[in-house]
Amino acid sequence: MRSLPEADPGVPDIRSPLRYLWWNARRQASSLLAGIGFATLWWLVQALMPAVLGKGIEAVTAKDTRSLLLWSAILLALGLVQAFTGVMRHRMAVYNWLAAAYRTVQVTARQAARLGATLPKRLSTGEVVSVGNSDIAHIGSSMDILLRGTGAVVAIVTVTVILISTSLPLGLLVLFGVPLMAVAVGPLLRPLHKRQRSQRELTGDLSTRAADIVAGLRVLRGIGGEQVFAERYREESQRVRQAGVRVAGVESVLEGAQIILPGLLIAIVTGIGATFAVAGQIPTGQLVAFYLYAVFLIGPMRTLTEAADKLTKGHVAAGRVIRILSIDPEVAGGTGASEGGVLRDTYSGVTLQPGSLTAVAANTPEDAIAIADRLGRYADGDVTFGETDLRDLPIGEVRSRILVADNAARLFTGRLRDELDVRGTASHEQLGQALHAACATDIVEALPDGLDSQVAEAGREFSGGQQQRLRLVRALLADPEVLILVEPTSAVDAHSEARIAERLAKARAGRTTLICTTSPLVLDRTDHVIYIEDGRVLAEGTHRQLLDGSPEYAATVTRGED
């Protein structure tokens, strides 16, 4: 048993869809060649059976018992070989399908992690979901069909040679008839792929719509827009259904053509062969063999049509995959190093002193978010970390040392303990301290299995406030050198907010922490407050100093209340 996926998928060739498929094939060349070998032998054995059966019939006609036993033994041996090669061909086909599909999953998942926030800006949710749902399957199928497709070509060539050596007219009929059948089916592939592409695009749009509805379901219910969006989703789903029916219409015609056209060839070959047999030009055994060959050729011919379809789909799917793989992150790192120290955003003037608990209050929330993005290296900016420009540090180092935790972060499916302690290094005591600091102990105690409870997708069993507190627990357990929290208490009640503000200062004692918020309860617990207006520092001091000395700050944090 060989394990999948590979530990290292390698660096894909993304210069073109064909090169990507070729790279995939080269990565699994040994299993691919083994599968082609088994598939070729499987088809070849089946191609020889009609000839052996014909010889056996001739032995019966001639009443030659010895020849009959000989050809019967050969037929039995061929049957055993066919059974073995059929099993091995199928095993190798499944392995090659999975290897190509999982390799694509690995490289796209790695790229998605590398892109981070860049990916949703460049591609819609539906496009990404479609790659994961259908494109990886098409790429796997393009590897799988190479096995049977190659064997089918060998089988057709073998049968043609046998027929030509036996009867030149019948051999030539098959030699030219098979390509004509394939060419006749070809025109159906273009409208099929066009309709499949249209269906895929509609499905992607529908997936995006569904993701948007689920993400904003509480808001939609709050403003009474749930029914409106449900109706839009219903209309779009009907368009997807209609597109699927159109695809099925072309597929049904294609399936029918794959039966009718080879059937015509069978009828012609059998009719001409019967004429030759009646005229005494060929023996009865050869007539039976010709008929069986004509029937047998349906399989290889359909396989070639299937190969054309799957290889085309694989080529198109590879194009969509390399579209993701060719995206560059909006920010890139360097190879420098920093011993840490003061973190400063030159544009806004925000300066974080090591070990301090600082707050940024902005009259416009977007300004605070922009500062957090620059400090966390999610957007370009003139930011220094100690004596080093943040752009000169490797992205991996920046992510490990500076953590930006905002409300867009998600809880993933899995055991709650694992979702909170993502590094897997926290002790039971540390977990308890983080839960206490985030006022999340009651959330865990209410669960049937506590920290061992399973989290549903995106943590939807938790309310907005509960999710926010659990995200704070995860950020505290990560224990980064610099922690930047964006509105960490916006969805919790005032009592919990006051406790979190008090406990957060103790939990992050001696570590650099920035909180982007306009909550007076949180601002009053910080060491230093920076007020931002129009993206730049307007005033600095403690919360109470700014309330007395900055009317703009007071108006922002008190919401204009007296």
N, C-alpha and C positions, 0 to 999 in steps of 0.2 A: 504494500500500500504506500503510495507516494502522497506526501502532505501538500496541501495547497492552503494559502497562496505562498509564493516564494518569499524568502526573507528580504531580498532586495530585487525589486522588479527591473532595475537598471534605468538608463536614461533613454527615453523613447525618441525615435526619429520623427520629428514633427514638420519636416519640410513639405510633405504632401500626404494625403490620405493613403496612397499606394505605398509610400515609404513606411508609414506607420504600420500598415498591415504586414509588410515585408519584415519589419523589425520584430513584430510579434511572432511571425513564423520562424525567424532565426533564433529567437529566444527559446523556442520549444522544438528545435529542428529534429532532435533525436526521437521524441515521441511522435512528431508529425510524420517522419519518414517511416517509423515502425508501423504507424497506422495506415499509411499509404500502401506499405508492403502487404499487410494483412487484407486490406480492402481489395487490392489488385488481385491477390491470390483467391479471395472469396468470389469475385466476379469471374475470374478466369476458370475456376472449377465449374461454375454454373454454365459457362460458355462451352465447356467440353462435354457436358452431360448429354445434350441432344445427339451429338455425334456418337457417343458410346451407346446411347439407347437405340439409335438407328442401326448400329452394328449388331446389337443384340436381337433386334427384330429380323435382320437379315439372317442371323444364325438360326432363328426359329423357322423362318421360311425355308432355309436350306436343311433343316432338321439336323444341324450340327451341334450336338449336345456339348462337346468340349468347348467350342467357341462360345456357346451360350453361357456356360459356367465362367469362362474367362472374362467375358464382357460384363457379366453380373457382378463378379468380384471387383472389377475395375470401377463399376458404378457405385458399389458399396464403399470402396475406398474414397472415391470422390465425395460421397455423401458425408463421410466422417471428417474429411478435410474441410468441407464446406461448413460443417457444424463448428469445428474448432476455430477456423478463421473468422466465422461470423461472430462468435462470442468475443474473440480478441479485437476484431474490428470495432465492435460496439464499445468495448471498454476503452480503447484508444480514442474513439470519437468523443466519448463523454469526457475523458481526461483532457483532450485538446480543447474542447469547448470551454470547460471550466478554467483551464490554464489561461487561455486568451481573455476570457471574461474577467477573471479575478485580477489578472495583470492590469487590465484597463481600470478596474476599480481602484487598485493600489495607486497607479500613477495619477488618476484624477483626484482621489482623496488626498494624496500628498500635495498636489497642486492647489486644491481648495484650502488646505491648511496654510500653505505658503502665501496664498493671495489674501486670506483673511477677509477684511471688510471690502476689498476690491472686487471680489467675485459678485456679490449681489448688486453692485453698482454697474457691472458690465453685462450681466446676464440675468434674465428673469428667473424666478423660482421654478416656473414650469419648464423652462429650458433645461435647467440643471436636473430636475426630477426626471425628465424624459431621457436624458443621457443615462441616468442610473437605472431606469425601468426598461428601456427598449434598446438603446444603442449598444450597451455591453452585450446583450443577447445576440444582436446582429453580428458583432465582431466575433463572438464565440462561434456562431453558425458559419461564418466565412472560413474559419479554420476547420470546423467539422466537415464541411462539404468537400474540402480538398481531398479527403480520403476517398469517399465514394465517387467523386467526380473523376479523379485520376483513374481509379479502377474501372469506371464505366467506359472511358475512352479506350483503355486496353481491351476491354471485353468486346466493344464494337469492332475494333481492328481485328481481333482474333476471329470473330464470327465472319467478318467480311473475307478474310483470307481463306477460311474453311470453305465458305460458299463458292468463292471464285475457283478454288482448286477442284471443287466437286462439279459445279455447273457455272460456267462463265456468265450466262445471261442472268441467272438468279443472283450471283455474287455482285454483278454490276448494278442490278436493281437495288440491292440493299446498300451498296456503296454510295449510290447517288440519292437513294430514297431517304436515308437517315438524316443527312444534312438538310434536305428539303423540308422534312418534318420539323426540324429544329428552327429553320428560318421562318417557316410558316407560323410558329408559335411566338417568335421574337417580337412582332409588332404589338402583342398584347402586354408585354412587359413595361413599355413606356407609360401607357395610361395607368397601369397598375401602380407603378412607383410614384406617379404624379398624385394619384388619389391617396396613396399611403402617406406621402409627404404632407398633403393638406390635412389629413386626419391627425398626423402627429403634431402639427402646429396648433390645431384646435385643441388637442388634448393638453399640450403644454400651456396654452392660455387658460384652459379650465383648471389645471393644477395650480396656476398662479392665483386665479380667482379664489379657489378653495383655501389656499394658504392665507390669503388676505382676510377672508371671512373668518376663519378660525382664529387668526391672530387678533382680530378686532371684534370678536363676538360680544364681549362684555360692553364695549363702546356702542356697538350697533344696537344692542338691546336697550341701552340707556337712552339712545336718541330715537328709538322706534324705527330704526332702519333695517332691522333684521329681515322683514318680509320683502323689502325692496331688493336687497341683495340676494335673497333666496330665489326670487323670481328671475333675476338676471342669471343666476347659476343654472336654474332650470332651463332657460332658453339656450344657454351655451351648451349644456349637456345634450340637448336635443340636436343641436348642430353637429356635435361629435358623433351622436348616434347615426344621424343621416350620412355623415361622412363614412362611418363604418359600413353602412349598408351599401354605399357606392363602391367601396373597396371590395366588399364581398361579391358584388355583381361581376366585377372584372375577374376576380379570383375564380368564380364559378365557371365563367366562359373559358378561362385558362385551363381549369381542370377538365372540362369537357373536351377541349381541343387536344389535350394530352392523351385522351382515350380514343377519340374519333380518328385522329390522323394516324397514329400507329395501327389502329384497327384497319384502316384502309390499306396500309402497307402489308399487314398480315394477310388480308383477303387477296391482294394482288399476288404476293409471293406464293400463297397456298394454291391459288387458281392456276398460275403458270406451272408450279411444281406438279400439280395433279395432271395437267396436260402432258407434261414430259413423262410422267409415270405411265399414263395410259398408252403413250406412244412407245413405251419401252426404252426410253432414253435414260431413265434413272430407275433404280430398284425401289420397292415400296419402303424399305427402311430409310432411304435417303429422303423420300417424300415426307415421312413422319418427322425426320430430323429438321427438314426445312420449315415445316409448320412450327415445331417447337422453337426453332431459332427466331422465327418471326414473332412468336409470343414472348420469348425471352427478351427480345430487343426493346420491348416496351419499358422494361425496368431501367436499362442504361439511358434510354432516350429521355425518360422523365427525370432521371437524375441529372442529366446535362441541363435540362430546363431549370430544374431546381437550383443547380449550381450557378447558372447565370443570374437567377433572381437573388440568391443569398449573397453572392459576391458583389452584386450591385448595391444591395442594402448595406453590406459590410463596408463598402467604399464610402457610401454616404454617411454612415454612422461614424467611421473613422474621421471624416471631415469635421463632424460636430465635436468629436473628442479633441482633436488637435486645436480646435478653436478655443477650448478651455485651456489646453496645455500651452498655447502660445501667448496667453495673457500675461503680462508682466505686472508685478505688484506696483501700486502707486508709490510706495516708498521702498527703498532698498538700503541695505546696510553696507558697512565697510569692513575693514579688518583691524581697526584700531582697538585700543583698550583704555579703560578708565578706572581709577581707584575710587570713583564716586565723589561725593561732596555736595556742593550747592547745585541744585537743578534750576536753571533759569531760562525763561522764555523771553527772548529779547524783544519780540514784537509787542507783546502786551506789557512787559515789565514785571511779570509775576516771578518771584524768586522764592524757592523753597529751601529753608535752612535745614541741614541734617538733624534728624531727631525731633523736628518740630511738628506740631499738629496745626496745620494752616487751613484756612477756609477761603474760598473764592466765591464772592457774591456778585452776580452780574445783573444789570437791569434787564438784559436780554439773555434768556437761557442759552441761546445758540452760541453766544460769546464764550460762556463758561465751557460748553462742550468743545468748541474749537480749541481752547487752551488745553483742555485735557487730551485731545487728540494729538496736539503738537508735542506736549510733554511725554506722551506715551509712544510717540513715533508712529502714529497712525495717519499723520498728515505731515507734509513737509513744513519746516519752519526753522528759524534760527534759534536752536535750543542747545545749551551747553550743560554737560554733566561733569561737574568739577572743572578741570581744565580742558576737557575734550568735547568737541562738537558731537552731538548725539548722532548725527548722520554718519560719523566715522566708525561707530560701533556696529558689530554684527547684529542683525535683527534678533537672532536667537538670544543673544546676551541682553539686549534691551527688554525683550519680553520676560526674561527670567528675573530681571532686577527691578523693572518698573511695570507694575500691574495697574491697568485701567479697568475698573469694574463699574459698568453702567447697567441700566435697566433693560438693555437689549440682550443681555446675556441670558442663556437658557439653561434649564435643568434638563439633563438627558435621561433617557430610560435606563433603569438599572437599580441596584441597591443604593439606598439613600446614603449610607456610609461612604460608598465609593464615589458618589456624585459630589459629596462635600469634600472629602479628602482625596483630591485628584492625584496627588503625588504618592498617596498610600504610605505616608511616613508618620502621620499624626498618631499619638498615643491616645488612650481613652481619656486621660486627664486633659490633654490639649483639645480634644473634641468637645469635652464638657465646658471648658473655658470659652471656646469660640461660640458655642451655643448660648452660653450665659451672656457674653458680651453683645450678641445680636438679638437677645431676648427671644430666642427660638427654642428654648427648652420645652415650652408648652406644646409646640408643634410636634416634636419628636415623641413626647409622652402620650399624645393623643393617638399616635399610630399604633396599630395592633402589634407590630413587630419592632417598634422603635427604629433605631438606625438601620436595622436589617430589612425594613419594609421596602417594597419595590416601588420605584417612582414611575408614574405613567409618562407617556410621551409629553415632553415640554413641561412636566410637572403640573399638569392641568388640574390635578385633584386639590392643589393648593390655591388659596385666594391670592390676589395680587400682593397684598401685604405680606403674606406668608412666604411667597416666592422671593420677595425682596429681602426678607430677613435671612432666608436660606442662602441666597446669593452672597450676602454679607458674611455669613459663616464660611462659605467657600473661599472668599477673598482673604479672610483673616487666617485661615489654615494654610493658605499659600505662603503667608509671611514674607512678602517681597521686601526688598530694600526700600522701595518707594511704592506706596499704595495711593492710588488716585480714585476716589469714590465720587460718582456722579449722582447726585440726588438719592442717596442711599435710604432715606426715610420718607420719601414723598407719598408712599402708599400705606403708612402705618399710622395708628392713632397717636394723639398727642402724648398720652401717658407712656406708651412704648417708646416714642421718639425721644422723650426726655431721658429715659433709662439708657437707651442705646447711646445717646450723646455722652452721657457720663461714663459708661463702661468702655466706650470706644477709645477714649483718651487713655485709660489704664491699659487696655489690650495692646495699644500701639505705642506704649511708652518707650522712648529711645529710638523709635523708628520714624522715618519721614512719612508723613501722611498729609494728603490734600483732600479736602471735602468741597465739592462744588455744590452749594446749596444756598437758599435764601431763608431757611428756617431759623427763626430767632432762638429756638430751643437748642439747636445744634451749634449755631454761631457763638452762643454765649459760653460754650464749653471748650472752644478752641483757644490756642495760644495767640494766634495772630489771624486777623481778617484782612483780606484784600478786596476792595470794592472796584469792580470793572464797569466802565461805561464806554460804549462805542469801541469795545475790544481792547481798551487800554486801562492801566491802573489810574484811578482817579483819587483814591484815598486808601490809607492803611492804618492799622491800629487794632486795638481790641474791639470787641463788639460794642461795649458800652461807650468807649471813646468815640467810635464812629457814629453812634446814635446821637451823641451830643454835638459832634463837630461836623457832620456831613449830612445836610438835609436830603441829598439825593439818595444816600445809603439808607437813611431812616425811612424814606418814602418807599424804597424797594422792598425792604425786609418787613415793614409793617403793612404793606399793601395800601399805603395811603391812609391808614387808620390813625386816629389821634391816640 
